[in-house]
Amino acid sequence: MTTPDALRGAWPSAPAATPPPVTPPATTPATGPVTAGVAAPVATPDATAVTAPLADPVAGAGAAPVTGPGTDWGTAPATTSVPASVPASVSTSVPHPVTGPVTDPVGAQAPAVAPAPPSTTVLPGQPAGFSPELARRDIPILHRTVNGHPLVWLDNGATTQKPRQVIEALAGFYGAANSNIHRGAHTMAREATEVYEAGRAAVAQFLGAPSPDDIVFVRGTTEAVNLVAQSWGRANLGPGDDILVSTLEHHSNIVPWQLIAKETRARVVPVPLQPDGQVDLDAYADLLSMRTQLVAISQVSNVLGTVVPVREMTALAHRYGAKVLVDGAQAVAHFPVDVTDLDADFYAFSGHKLFAPTGIGALYAKPDVLEKMAPWQGGGNMIESVDFTRTTYAPVPHRMEAGTGHISGVVGLLSALNWLTSFDRNAIAAYETALTAHAQQALSTVPGLELLGSAPGRVGVLTFTLAGQDPSRIADWLDRDGIAIRAGHHCAQPALAHYGLTSAARASLALYNTPEEVDKLVASLQQLQLQQGA
């Protein structure tokens, strides 16, 4: 996206203002604005390069200049920056590492702990270009305690933790640049619009999309799938049409198709799995026909960690004229994605599984497909003109984004993408592969533990059962040791049913997890089984 130095270096320095005298707020004199950057033209719609950092929108009065790694709003196309004068009294400093007390959500105060020491375990196959400590130093929440133990966050399949750059970017936006977008003529409206559209360009580049105009902002993968089902599906599905959906799908990529199939009298046809958790490609090929209008598949299973051969399945579907929607929610944080190479017609992901805030995500659609899609929702932002006889719509992607979007979410997503891409993505993937192999071997030493799925090349999603233990009890036991995992059906009941289960425990890994954390998980599970035996 940008050079690593620009990404890691955060906002440029701004001159420190003289602290105001200590007087009651009502009589404190204003200190005047601090110039943090120079306005530049908005990028053209086809700009996809993200090559220059945004100007610092926040410089706190009375604070030292912003110099080292710190908040950025992400980066924008080279022609875009956030201009310029902002209130000098706003500061978005977030302490890092955590040095004060950390308050639990329920109000109990837990002592903060120092950052975890560097990992001492070198895994077979671990690349020299990446260490989890490079990521951990940026994640404040990983330095807290839970129930008196250092937090071990192994629930990344549900949501990932956020770098301080993202946290500070959100505070910076609300503290210095909050405004609605696209319709305002004032300075802050222009600034907010520029960073919002810079986020769109960054997503396009991150996914390998040809243009930012191919990107629609949504709340997440679920809303993206519903948008396609209700807009594209309503116009293109009819009686007797088939929608092929793999058995390993999250409910978000099943239920929307059931809803639109009922309305259009189409059929949802499940694609079975092999015993190891891979999609049965022979069965898939047999199910495809001229009746097939859409194939809905996850690139990575949120229960089995299976990496689905999306490119090959898409090519086969296209032979029958079918469109393909790919759920990338569990893929984008683990390895690079190129939608052009995949040739997917639709690709969706959620920001909160990519180190960004909740409530923001993106849908990629091929331009010829997106152009023909009718608006799913009506309201502001998506129109060109309205009267009581005729309404005309804005061009794509804006006509698919009714109302005020999650502007701060885009700011956070932009920052998260810049943080993630500041690392060597291939080195991250190699490290996670080595960590997953270590976890599989270590978990095999736990008596009575059975890991679901054995597909080659899986990512670090490790769903398991433990003889004699209910999954919810497993999660509760681990929580006492500060280890966070998930228990339940994981919104993927058909995938669990493939193994004759209704519930299971799941530990899911991310780039900031360490071999030592995996070993703590295994030791706690072994202790649980020892207690059971006693």
N, C-alpha and C positions, 0 to 999 in steps of 0.2 A: 504494500500500500504506500508506504513512505519508507525513507531510509530508516534503519533502526535507530540511528542517533536522534533523528527528529521525533521518532515515536517515544523513545525513552526519556528524552530531554524535557518533555512537557511544554508548558507555556514559557514564552520568553520573559526575561526579567522586566519588571516595571519599577520605576523609581519609587523609593519609599517616601510616603508623605510624613510630614511632621505630626506626631500625635496631638490631638486636640487636648485642651486642658480638661481636667476632670471636673465636670460640672453636671448638674442635673440634665437629663436628656432634653428637656424642653428648651433649655437655654444654650445648649452646646452649639457653637457656630459650625456651619458647614465648612468642610475642608476643600471642597472643589473636586472636580473630576480628575481622574488619572488616565492619561492616554495610554491605551494598551495595544494599539495596533492601528493600521490604516485600512480604510475601506477599499475594497476592490470590486470589480464587476462580478455579477453572478455568473457562474459557469454555464456554458451552453448546455442544452438538454442532452447532447450526445457525449458529454465529457465523462469518461470513466476513470481516468487516472486520478489517484489520490496521492499527491506528491508534495504537499506543503502543509506544515502545521497551521492550525487556526491561531489567530492572535489571541493573547490572554485577555478574556473578558472581565477578569476579576483581579484586582490588586488591593489588598486590604490596607486601609489607612492605619498608620502606626505599626505596620508589620514590616518585617524584613522583606527585601525584594524576593520574588519567586524565582528561584534558581534551579535547584536540583530536580530529581524526578518528582513530579507533582501532577496537578490536575491539567489535563488537556480536554478540550471538547472533542477530541479526536482530531482528525485532519480532514481537510477539504480539498477539492480540486485546486490546482495551482492558481486558478483565477479567483478563488473565493477566500475571503478571510472575514472574521467578525470585526467590524469596525468598532470602535475606537474609544470614545469617551464613556466611561461607566462610573457609577458612584464609587468614590474612594473608600467609603465606609463599609463596604461589603467585603467579608473575608470568608473563604471556604476551606480554610485549613482543617484537615482531619489528621489527628496525631497518628504517626506510624513509625515504628510498631506501637501497639497499644501499651501504654505505660500506666494508665489509671485503672480504677475498678471498672469492671464490665457488668452491666446489669442484665440479668436474665429477663426474658419477656414477661414472666409472671411477677417480676419485681424483686426477686431475691438477688442480692448482690454477690457476684462470684469474683474471687480475686483474679486479676489479670495475670497472665504468665508471659515470660519472655518468649521471643520468637524461637521456634524449634531449632535445634542445632542442625547444621548441614547433614544430609543423609550420608551415612558412612558405608552403606551397602552399594556396591557396584554390581549391577545385574548383568548377566550374560547378554550380549547384544546391545547393551545400553550405549547410545551414541555419545561422543565427546562433546557435541554441540549443544546439549541441553541438560540441565539439572532441575529437579522440581523446586529447589530452593530459589531459583531465579524467579519463579512464579509466586512461591509462598511469601516472599518478602513484600509482595504487593497486596496481599489479601488480609486485611485487618482481622476478620472474624476467625481466621485460623489460629490466632494467637490468644483466644479466650479459653476459659475452662467450662466444662459441663459436669456437674455433680462431683466437682473437685478434681477432675482429670482434664488434661489437655484435650481439646476437641479433635476428634478424628472424623472428618466429614466424608462419609462413603455413601451419600445419597445424591450423587451428582446426576443420576438419571432423572431424578425428580426436579432438581434445580441446582445450578452451579453457584458458587460464592463469587462475590464481586470484588474486583481490584479497587484500591483506593482511588485510582484515576477515574473510574466510573462514578464512585460515590461523590468525589469532589466535583466532577463535571455536572452532576445533577444539582448540587448545591450552588455551583457557579452560575448555572443557567437561571435558576429561580432567584438567586440573589442579585443578579446584575443584568439579565437580558430577557426576562420573562415577557412574552408577548404572543398574541396569536399570529398566524402566518398567512401569507398569500393575499390578504385583503387590506392590509394596513399601509398607509402612505408614510408613516413616521419611521424614524431611524430604527427603533427597536423591532418593529415589525419586519423591516428589511433584514436586520441581523438574524432574527429568529428564522425567517424564511431561508436565508442563505445556509444556515447550519442544518436545517431540516433537509434541504435538497442536497447538501453535501453528504448527509447520511445516506440518502438514496443512491448517490453515485458510489459511495463506499460499499454499500451492499451489492450493487451491480458488479463492481470489481471483485469483491470477495467471492461471489458465485460464478464469476466468469461470464456474466451476462453481457450481451453486446451493447446495451444502452441502459442508463438509469430509467428510461421510460418503460422498461420491461418490469419494473419493481413496484409493487403495491404494498404499502404499509398496512399491517393488520395487527390485531392484538396478539396473535400467535398462530401456531400451526392449526389449531382447532378452527379458528375463524377463517383462515385461509382455505381449508378444505370445504367448510360450509359455503364460503363465497363461490368457489368453483362449482359446487354441487347446485347451488341455487341459481347462479347466473348461467354458466355454461351448460350445466346439466339440464336445467329447465328447458333450454332452447334446443338441445340436441338429443335428448333421450326420449324414447317412446315405447309403446307396447312391444314386447318381445326382445328388446335390446338387453345385452348383457354388460354388467359391470363386474370385472374380475378383481377380487380383493384377496390378498394373501392371508393365510390363517394367523400369521404372526403379527398382524396389525394392531396398533393401539386403537381403542374404541373411537378416537377422533377420526380415524380413517375407515371406520365401518359404519357408524350410526348415521352420519350425514348422507351416505349413499343409500342406506335403507330408507331414510325419510324421502329422498327424491325419487327412489325407485317405486315406492308406494304411490306417490303422486303421479308419476308418469307411466306406471305399469311396466317398468323395466324389471330386471332381475339382478340381485346381487349373488354372484357365484364365487364361493370360496375356493382358493387355490391351496391344496394340501401341503403339508410339510413332510420332509423325510424324518426318520428317527433322530438324526443328529441336530435337527433344528434348521436345516437348510430348506429353501423353497424347492418343492418337487418340480423341476424344470420340465420333465417329460409330461407330467400331468398338466402343467401350465400350457405347454405347446398343444396338447390335445384339447384343452378347453377353449383356446382361441378359435374364433370363427368370424365370419362376416357379420354376425350379430353383435360382436364385441365392439362396444363404443368407447369404453374407458377401462384402463388398468390402474388400480390404486395400490401402490407398494411403498413400504418403508425402506429406506436405504440401509438402516440399521435397526434391528429389533430392540425394543426397550426392555425385553425380558430375557432374551437368549443371547444378545450381543452379536447375532448373526449379521454379517455384512452381505447384503443381497446383491446379486449381479445385475444391477439396474440397467446398465448399458445394453447388455445382451437381451434382457427382457423387453426393454423399450424397442430395440431394433425389430424384435419378433412381432411385437404388437403393431408397430407401424406398417408391417407388411399387410395387415388386415385393415388398415385405415383407422385404427383405434388411437385415441389420445392416452397419454400416460401422465399420472400425477404421482410425484415422489414426495413422501414425508421424510424430510431431512432433519427432523428435530434432534435425533440421537446421533447424527453423523457429523454435523458441521463443526462441533467442538473437537473432534478426534482426528480428522484428516482433511486435506484440501478437497474442495468440491468444484467441479467445472460443469455447469449445466449445459454448456455448448457441446462438450465432449459426450456427456450423458445423452444428449438429444431429447431431454425430457420436455414435455409440453408445459408442465407445471412443476414447480419445486417450492416447498414451503419449509420454514423453520421458525423456531421461537427464540427470542433474544435471551430469555432467562436461563436457557440451557446452554448459552454461549457467553456467560459471564456478564451479561447485560441485564437491565431491569426487567421486572415482570410487566406484562401488559403490552409488549411490543414484539413484533415479528415481521416477517416479510414473505410475500408471495412473488415468485418469478413466473411469468407466463410468456410464451413466445409471442412476438408482436402481432403476427397475423391472427393468432387465436384471441389475444386480449382485445384487439381492436373490435372484434365482432361481439364481445360480451356486453350485455346490457347491464346497467347499474343494478346492484343488489339492494342498496339502500338509497333513499333520497334525502335531500336536505341541503345545507350549505356546503360550500367548497366544491361540490361536484357538478355545479350548474354553470352554464354560460349566460342564459337569460331565462326569466320566468315571468309568465303572465297567466291569466286564467283560461287562455285558449291554447297556449303552446309553451312547452319548456324545452329548451335545448341544453345539451350536456357539454361539460368541459371535455377536452381530449383525455385519453388515457395517459398516465395512470390516475389522474385526479378524479375522473368521474367514478372511480371505484372507492374513493375515500371520502364518504359523506361526513360532514360535521368537522368539529375540531379534532385533529389527530392527537396522538400521544407524543407531543412535541418533545418534552423532556426525555421520554423513552427513546426517541430517535437520537437525541444528544448522547444518552448513555450507551446506546447501541454503537454509535460511531466511535465513542471512546473505547468500548470493549473490543471492537474489531481492530482498532489500532494497537491496543495492548496485545491481543492475541497474535497479530501478524508481525509484531516486533520480534517474536521468536521465530526460529527456523521450524516451520510447520512439519517438514519431513522428519526432523530430529525429534519433535514432540511425538509424532506417530510411532517412531521407532522406540522411544522410551516407553510409551504406553503399551506397546506390544510386549516389551521385556517385562514390564510390571505385571501385565495380565498373566503372562506365563508363570512368573513367580507366585502370583496369587493362586493360580490353579494348582500348582504343585503344593503350596503350603496348605490350602484348604483340603487337599486329599489326605492330610494327616489327621484330620478331625474325625473321630469315630462316628459313624452313622451319617456323615454328611454326603449328600448326593447333589452334584451340580447339574443343572438342567442344560442340555444342549452341548454339543461337542463339535460344532461347525469349525472348520479351519479358518484362520484369519479373523476370529471374532475380536470385537473390541472389549474393553473392560467392564462388561455388564455381567455380573456373576450372581445368578439366581439359584437358590439352593433350598433343599429341605434338610432337616436334621431329625434323625430317628427319635421318636418319643417327645418331640418338642413342637408346640404350636408356633407358627411364624411370629405371631404377635408377642409371645413370651420371649422368643429369641431377640426380637428388637428391643424389648423392655430390658432384658438382661444386659445387652450390649450398651444401652443408653446409660446404665449405671456406671459403666466404665468410660463414659464420654464418647462412645462410638455410635455414630448416627447411620443407620441403614433404613431400608424400607421393608414393610411387611404388608401383604394383602394380595389383591389380584392384579395390581399394577396397571389397571385399565387395559388389560389385554387378556380377558378371560378365555377366548378361543385358543390362544397360544398355550395357556396353562392346561386347558382341557385336553390338548394334544398329549399331555403327559399324565392325564388322569387326575389333575389337581384343581383345586379351587383357590388355593392361597400358597404363597411361598415367600421366603425372605430374599432380599436382593441387596448386594453391595455393588456399588457402581463407582468406577474410578475416573479421575480427571488428571490433567497434567501436573497439578500441585500435590497429588498423593505420593507417598513414599513407601519403600519396602518395609520400613519400620512400622508404619501405620497398618499395613497388611498383616504384619506379624502380631501386632496388638489384637487385631480382629481374631486371628487364629488362636492366640493364647486364651482370649476370653471365651471363645466357643469351646475350646478344649476343657476349660474350667467348668463351663456349664454342663458338659457331658459327664465330667467327673462327679459333679454334685448329683446329677441324675443317677449315676451308678451307685453312689453312696446311699 
